[in-house]
Amino acid sequence: MSRPEALFPLFADLETLDGVGAKSAKAFEGLAVSRPKDLLYLLPYSGIDRSLRAGIRDYVLPTTVTIAVEVLRHQPGRTRSAPTVVHCRDDEGAALELVFFHARGDYLQRILPEGVRRVISGKAEATDFAIRIVHPDHVLAPEEAGSLPGWEPVYPLTAGITQKTVQKAMVSALARLPDLAEWIDPGLMAREGWPAWSAAITQAHRPTSTQDLAAEDPARARLAYDELFAHQLTLSLARARMRRGRGMQSRGDGGLRARLLAGFPYRPTAAQQRAVTEIAADMAAPLRMNRLLQGDVGAGKTLVALMALAVAVEAGGQGVLMAPTEILARQHYEGLADLAGQAGIRMELLTGRDRGSDRVAKLAALAAGEIQILVGTHAVFQKDVVFHNLRLAVIDEQHRFGVAQRMELGAKGEAADVLVMTATPIPRSLALASYGDMDVSVLDEKPPGRKPVRTVLVTTSRIDEVVAHLAQAVAAGRQAYWVCPLVEESELVDLASAEERFAHLRAALGEGRVGLVHGQMPPAAKDAAMARFVAGETGVLVATTVIEVGVNVPNASIMVIERAETFGLAQLHQLRGRVGRGAAESTCLMMYQPPLSESGERRLKTLRDTEDGFRIAEEDLAMRGAGDLIGTAQSGLPRFRVADLERQSALMAVAQSDARKLLHDDPTLDSPRGKAARHLLWLLDQDRAIRLLTVG
């Protein structure tokens, strides 16, 4: 799809704008600006009041002032490094000094001739001796004063770029604004009172007060919506393409599922039953499934995944369950293999540790269709892993696949259905931003028998009491995790603190009673330490945050988190979710070092007061922002220039339904509104969407 001609001027080189040369064009890259259209989305973040006042006494200094003055005399510096001072008087008779360093005398005489009136604007400060303005921003003849904006926008800067450079280039970019057809639904435009696109861009760059800089300002809200809408259009196109892919209709007779249910330790919750029904319906449909299963800690996602995999087997095919780490893959396998075996399903584990004849035999059985469910790490993506008839891929999504990897996965089976699981409750706005291409099933209730975990905050000064209580609990046959602090983002320092705590607890509780796991251990040693803990041979497992995700030891009923204030909310919630899985009353002790920062206190109190992962996630979003919450680097979370996911989450939901409706009515974007939406995709660099339309 070629770029629309109306947009050519906005895709020209930056150097075609006033005041931009090769050097400043290079510097603009520091602001992610490489074309005039990028500059249009570089919005001012504050402004300076430049309205003219009668005299300096009208201001509270230090501040930016704009006043008319009479130039009295020039006082050159006595040495080369000393400044030139120009003495002036305002219309009310107050004296002030204009100070210039390294300025040529003839230049100053030209712009500030003695005995003449000038309008000066710049930052004024009161010293012990005088009121001074060092290097005024503007020096104008009274008749030119009208050219000064009453309120001047202030832009983000980077090395080599000044406000004047941005402002000059911006005037020239705004002059190129084309008149584009409207891509927003007319009903929505009218309801929100939003201006047209070119008017919104112009208004956003010509604020007249602080209110014009707020996210709620109609011009800015409209531009934010454009970004969210373009993003959701891309995701919806990806979703439509995925669903258009030749789906397999996997319809089971329910026999295996009935046998599995008979072996389950409890009756599935209504949420689990609903999710299984949604997934089975997707798998039976001719379209390809692309679904997210989102559930809080301990909501029973794994059993839903097993039921979904059983549908694939009932339909005569195979399923694969992928976990982010070997510990988790092994745990999934150990937790599910007996259930699968009792139901007559052959399940195998494949990890990077399978070597030689073992591996060859497993791969042969997989290719022949004898292995019906494969559990593994992303090693199952290797070239030599060939399925006989892969119908369902389940990804346990702690490592947060982006949209691109999800598409790659779908390519492994001819048209395998895809189910992604995440244990991190995600606020709705972020779920839409990260997973808008997927349908979502939510597990929002806990299976019966999961007891609430008592959460207690204690200061680190009471560590000896904590160890004494732990000794009693271990003597009574209970098991505990002890998570060491995140000293810094360095495994080695974290490790030193973990080893020190390990030695301390061994001395207090006895040699064989304490185990240690951390990220630097060889996988075999890590697995052996975990296995001893699972078997109940060790009473306390000292760990860095490796145990955060998915580890399941029902007998462990105590979780001690040392220096809990160094962890994020979601992480603390995940760690706490490791206990409360068995019959015993469980406790989570969060040890903190006072004094707590305001945000540290808010985090710990939130955890003490609720176990609802979705409430915790909303609080986390409010405190940390979207990028941090999902770890922007690996999240595939879009970076918006105008939209703010925390404050404008409601707009994201509107954008999703609007994008899906537009594509439902006009899948190829060929209607007048569809063609306008193509302009938007070009403007906002949604190349993926443009490619999807082209290959569509």
N, C-alpha and C positions, 0 to 999 in steps of 0.2 A: 504494500500500500504506500504510494508515494505521498510526500508531504504536501499539504494543501498550499496553493500559491499565496493565499492571503497571509500565510505565516512567514513567508520568505524574509521580510525585513527583520523579524524578531529572531531569526536563526543566522543572521549575518555575523561577521566577526565583530568582537567588542570594539576593535580599533576604528570601526565606522562611526562610533559614538563620539560626541564632542569631548575633548579633553582627555581621551584615552589613547595612549601610545603603546608601543610594544611592551615597554617595561611595566606600565600600570596594568595592562591586560594580563600579564603574567601574575602580577601581585593579586589581581582580583580572584585568581584561582583559590587563594586562601579563604575566600568567602563562598566557595563553590559557585562562582559566577564565571561562565565562559561564553555566554551568548546574551544579547539584549533581553531575551525572555527571562533568563535567570535573574537579571538585575531587577526586573519588574516585581519579582517575588522576594526581593531583599527589602523587607519593610522596616520603617523606622521604629525604634524601640522606646524613644522618648522625644522630647521636644524642648525648645528654648523659647521663652516669651520675649519677643523682640519689639513689643509695642512701645511707642515713643511716650516718655513721661516728661513732666515739666523740669525736674531737676534731680540731683543725686540724693536729696533728702527724702524723696518718695520711696527709697529702697531700704531694705534691711540687708546690710552687707555681711559676708561676701555673697555676691550674686551677679547674674548677668544684667547689665543695665543698658538702656538705649536712651540717650539724651542729646540735646543740641548744646554745643559749647562754642565759646569764642577762643581762638588760639592767641595766647599772649606772647610767649617767647620760647625759643629753642635753647637748650643748655647741653652742648655736646659733652661727651665723657672726657675726663682728663687723660685717661689711658686708653689703649686700643680695646681692652676688654671691658671698660666701663660703659654703661649704657648711655644713650642720648635721652634726655628727659624733655618732654614738650609740656610747658605749663599752660593750663587752660582755666576757663571760668564758665560755669553753667548759667542759664538764664536767670537763676535766683541768686547769683553772686557767689556760689560756693566754689572753692578752688579744687582742682584735681590735676593729677599728673599722668601723662601718657608715657610709658617707658618702652624704649626700643633697644634691643641688643643687636649689634653687628648690622645696623641699618645705615645705608649711605645718606649723608647729610643732604645732598641735592634731591634725593628721592623724597625725604621727609619734608623738605621745603616745598616740593611740588604738591604733595597730597595735603599738607597742613600749613598753608601760608599764614604768616603772622597777621593778626588783625582781621581774620576772616572767620565766619561761622561754619562749623561742620557738624554733622550728626555722627556720633560715635556709638558703637555697640560692642560690648566685650565684658569680661569678668572684672568687676571692681572689688578691691579689698581696702580696708582701712588699716594703715600702719600707725605707729606712734606719732609720725610726723605729717602724714598726708594720706589722701585717698588716691590710690593708684590703679591704673589699668595697664597691665603689661601686654604689649602686642594686641591692640584691639582687633576683633574679628572683622569689623567693617568700619571704614572711614568714608563718608559720603557727603557730597554737597547737599544743602537743604532741599534743592529741587529734585534730587535723585532719591530722597528718603522713601518715597512711595514704592520703590522697587524692593525694599526690605520686607520679607514676609513678617506679618505680625506674630506668627508662631512658626519657628523653623524646625523641621524634622531633624532628628539625630539618628544616624545609621550605625549599624555595627561596622567596625573597621578591622583591618588586618595590616601587617607591616607593609609599608609602601603605598598605602591608600589613605587619603585625608577626607574629611567631611566635604571639602570643596570639590574634590575629584568625583565623589559619589553624586553629589547634588547636580553637578554640571552634566555628568553622563546620564543621570536619571531624567533630566528635562528633555534630553535628546531621545531617550528610549520612549518616554511617554508620548512624544510627538509621532511615534511610529505605530501607536495602538490601532490595530485594524478594527473595523466594526464587524463583530462576529455574530452569527445566529445563536440563539439561546439554547443551551443544552439542559438547563434545569427545568423540571416540571413546572408549568405556569402556575398551577394551583399552589405549589409549595412557595414559589417566588412571591406570590401575592400575600399568602398567609404570613410569611416571615418579613415582608417589607424589604426585600433585598434589592439593591440596584443591579443594573445590567453589568456584564463583566468589565467592559472598558471603563465604565463609570466607577465601579468598585476599585479597580486598580488605581485610577486617578485620585479618588478620595483617600485611599489608604496612604498615598504619598503626599497628600496635602492636608495633614491634620490641622485643626484650628484650636484644639485643646486636648488635655490629657484623656478626656472621655473617648476621643476618636482613636486612641491607641488600645482601647480595651477589646478583649476577645468578643464581647457582645456587640460591639459596634457593627451596624448592618453591613458595611463594606467588608470589614475583616471576616465577619461570620460567613458571608457569601464565599469569600476566597478560601476559607477553611473548608467549607462544604465542598467546593470544587475539588480540593485535594482528596477528601474522604471519598467522594463520588468516583473520581478517577481510579482510586485504589480499589474500590469495591467493584468497579466495572472490570478491572483486570482480573480480580479473583473470580468474578462470576463467569468471565470468558473462559478462564482456566477450568472452572467447574463444569461448564457446558461442554468443553472439549473432552474432559475426562469422562463425562457421562456419555458423550457421543461415541467414545471409544467402544469397540465391540464388547459389550458386557457378556458374561456367561450367566445363564439363568441357573443358579444353584438352588434347587428346591429339594429339601430333604423330606423323609417320611416321618421324622420325629422319633424313630426307634432308638437311636443312639442317645439323643437328648433325654429321653425318658429313663434310660439306664443310668446316665450320668446323674440325673436329678435324684434317683433312688440312693445314690452313693454320697450325695452332698450331706455335710454335717448339720445343715439347717435349711429351712424353707427359704427360697430366694425372697428378697424384699420386693415390694411392688415396683420400685425403681428398676431393680435388676430385670424383672419380668418385662417391664415396658421396653427397656433397652434391647433385650433379646428379641422381642417382637419386631421392633423397628429395624434391627440389623437383618433378621431373617427375611423381612419384606423387601429390603433393599437388595439382598442377595438373590431373591427369586425374580426380581424385575430384570428386564432386558438391558437396562442402563447399568453402567459400572458404579459400584458403591464407592463413596469417598466420604467416610464418616469419622467424626471425632467422638470418643467416649471419654467424658470428663467426669471425674469423681473425686471426692475428698479422700483423705487418708482413711484406709480401712472400709471403703464403701463397697468393696467386693468386685472390682473391675476384672480381676483375673478369672473369676468364675464365669462372668459374662463372655470374656474372650474365649474360654474353653467351649461354651455352648455355641458360639459363632463358628469356631473351628469344626465343631461336630457337624454343623450344617454342611460345610464344604465336603466332609468325609461321607456324610449320608448321600450327597449328590454324586458320589463316585470320584471325588477329587482329593486334593491335598491342601493342607494349611501350613502356614509358617508363623511362629511367634518369635519376634525379635526383641531382645533386651539390650540396654546400652552397655552393660558390663557383664563380665563372666560370672561374677558372684550372683547377679540377679538372674541371668539365664539359667544357671545351675539351680537356683532356688525355685524358679518357675517350674523347671523340669521336675525337681524333687516333690514340689507341692502338687503337681498335676498328674505325674506318671501313674500313680496307683489308681486314681479315679479313672484315668483313660483306660488303663489295663483292665480294670473291672468291667468297663463298658465294652471291651473288645477292640479298642483302638490302639494301633501301634504308634507309640510316640518315641522319638529319639532326640538326643542332645548333640549339637554340633558346635564346637568352639574352636578357637585358634589352637587349642592344645591337642586336638585330634591329629595324630600323625600316622604315617605309614599304612600298614595293612588295615588297621581299624578304620581309618578315614576312607580308604578305597572301598571297603565293604559297605560303609554307611552311604557313600555317594552312589554306589551301584544299586543299593536297596531303594534309595530315594528316586533314582532315574527310572527304576522298574515300577515305581508306585507302591512298593511294599511298606515304606514308611509313610504313614498317613498324616502325622503332624510332626513337624520339625521345630525344635526350640533352639535358638542360638543367638549369637551376637551378630553385628553386621558382617561377620565373616561369611554369612550365608549369601552375601552379594558376590562372592568371588566367582570368577569365570567358570571354574570346574563344577560348581554346584548347580546341577540341572534337575528340575522337577519333572515328573511324569505328567502331572495335570494340576498345576497350582491354581487354586480358585480363590483363596483368601490369604492376604498378608496382614498380620496384626503387628503393629509397632508399639512397643511400650516406650512412650515418647519422652522419657526424662531428658534425652539429649536433644530434644526439640528440633526435629527435622524442619527445614524450611520447605516452602512450596515446591522448589525445584527438586529437592531430594525425594519428596513424595511422588513426584511425577516419574522420576527415575525408577523408583521402586515398582510403580505400576507396570513398568515396561518388562519386568522380570518374568511375570506370568503373561501369557498372551493378552489377557484382559482381566487380571486378578482384581477382585474387590479389595479395597484397602480400608482397614480400621486402625485408627491411631488412638492410643490411650495416653492420657496425661493425668498424673496424680496431683498436679498443682492446680488448685482451683484458680481460675483466671477470671477477673472481672469481665463483664459482658463486652465492654468496649474493646478490650484487648483481645478477647477471643475472636471478635469480629475482624479485628485488624490482622491477626495472625492466621486465623483459620476460616476466613470468610469464604474460601473456596469449598468448604466442607459443610456437610449436614452434621448437626450436633445432638448427641444423646447425653443427658446429665444424670448421674447417680447422686441424688440429694438426700439419701437416708442411709443409716448404718444397719448392717445385718443385726438380728437379735443377738443378745449375749455380749455385744461389745460394750464394756462398762466405761463410764466416763473416767477420764484420767484426772486425778487431783493435781492441780498445779500450784506449787508453793515457791515464793521468792525468798531467798536467804542471802545474806551478805557473805563474801568470801572469808571474812574473819571467823565465821563459824564452821570452817572446814573440818576441824577436829571432831565436832559434834556429828557432822554428816558422815565422816568415816566410821565413827563409833556405831551409829545407827545401821550403817551398811554392813558392818561386821555381824551385828545381830541378825539382820535379814538374811545374809548369806548362810549363817549357821543354821537358820530355820529352813534352808532349802530354796530360798528365792534367788532370782538372778537379776543383775543390773548392768546397764550400760553407763560408762563414764565418758562423756565427750569432752575432749580438750579444746581450749580456746583457739580461735583463729588469731594467732599472734600477729601475723601479717600475711600477705598473699604469698608467703614463701613456704613451700613444703618442708624445707629443712628446719626452719625455726619452729613451725608447728610440731615437727617431729621431735625436736629437742624437748619441747614442753610435754609432749605425750610420753616420751620415754622417762622423763623425770617423774611424772605422775604415776606411771606404771611401777617404777621402783618403789615409790612412796607407799602405794597401795599393797604391793607384795609384802613389804616389810610389816604393814599393819594387819593384813588378812591371811598371810601365809603364802609360801612359794607357789603351790599348784593351783591356787584359787583364782589367779588373775591372768587374763590373756591380753594381747595387744594386736590391733590391726591399724595399719596406716597406708597411705598411697605409695610409699616408696618400697614396700615389701614385694618380693617376687610373688606372682599369683599363687603358686603352690603353697607358700607359707601362709598367705592371707587366707586361702581356703581352709587350710588345716586349723588355723586359729578359730575361724568361724565354726568349723565342724565341731571342734571341742566344746565351744560355747553352746551350739545347738544341742549337742548330746548331753549337756549339763555337767561336763567334766570341769569347766571353769565357772565360777560364780559371777565374776565381774569381767566385762570386756571393756578395756580402755581403747578409745578410738579417736582418730581425727574424723572429719565429716564424711569419710568413705561410707559410713553406715547410714547416711541420710536417707537414701532411697530404697524402699521396698524390702528391706531385710525383715524377715518374719520369724520371730522366736517366741511362741505363745507363752512360755514360762517366764520370760523376762518381764518384770513388773515394776522396775525402778529405772528411771532415766535421770542421770545427773548431768547437767550441762554447765560446765565451768565457764565463767565470764560470759554469761548468756547475752550480755549487752553488746558483745562484738558480733553477734549473728543477726541476719535479717529475719523479718517476721515469718516469711514463707519457709525459711530454713528451720527455724525453731519449731514451726508447726509440723513440718515433716519429721523432725527428730522426735518430737513428742509422740507422733503416730507410731513409733516403733514399739511402744508399750500399750497395755490395755487390750492385748489380743488374746489373752487367756482368761482363766476363771478368777484369778486373784485380783484384788483391788490394786490399781496401779497408781503410782505417784511420779510426777515429773518435778525435779528440784532444779530451779534455775538460780545458779549462784552468780551474783553480780558484785562488782566492786564499786562502792559509793565513792564520790557523789555521781549519780547518774545524770547524763545530759537529758534535756527535755524530751528529745525524740527517743532516747534509750528507755526512759521511764514509760513513755506512751506505748512503746512496743511491748515491753514486759507486762504492763497492766492489761493490754488488749488480750494477750495470750492467757493471762490468769483468768480473765473474765469470760472468754468464749472458746469453744472448740469447733465452731462453725468455720470451716476453711474458706467459704465464700465471703463471709463477713471479714475474716482476717485479710483476704486478698484485696477487698475494697479499701480497707484501712491502709494496707501496704501501698496501694496505688496512690492514695491520698498523700501518704508521707514521702514516698520515694520517687514517684513519677514512673512513666511507662518504660522508658529505656532501661532503668535500673532493675525494674521488676522482672523483666524477662531477660535481662542481660543482652542489651541491644546487639552487641557484636555477633552473637551466634543465634539470635532469635529469629532473624528474617523479619523483624518488626520494621515497618516502613519508617523512614525519617521524614516527617512533614515539616515544611518551612513555615506554614501559617497555622495549621490545625494543632490543637493541644488536646491530646487524647484524654488527659485527666479531666479537663474542664468541659470538653465538648463531646463527651461520650454519647449523649443522646443523638447528636447529629450523625454519628457513625451508624447507628441502627437505621435511621431514616435513609442514609446513603445506601445501605445494603438492600433494603426492600425496593428502593427506587431503581437501583442498578439491575436487580433481578427482574423487575417488572419491564424495564426498557428492553432487556435482552429477550424476555419472553415474547414481547410484542414484535420485536425487530431484531432477530438473532444476528443479522449481518450488518446492523447499523447503517441501513441504506435509506431510512425514512429521513425527513428533514431534521428531526431532533437527533436521530442516530448520526447523521453526517456532522451535526454541530458537536456531538460528543466525541467524534474522531478528532476534531480540532483540539478539544480539551486533552485527550490522550497524548497528542503530539506536544502540546504546551508543557505538560507535566511529566515528560520523559517516560511515559508508560510504554516503553518499547515492547515489553513482553505482550501486552494486550494487542499492540499493532501487529506483531508477528502472528499472534493467535488468529486475528481477523484475516490476515493474508493467507495463512495456511488453512483457515477455517473451511 
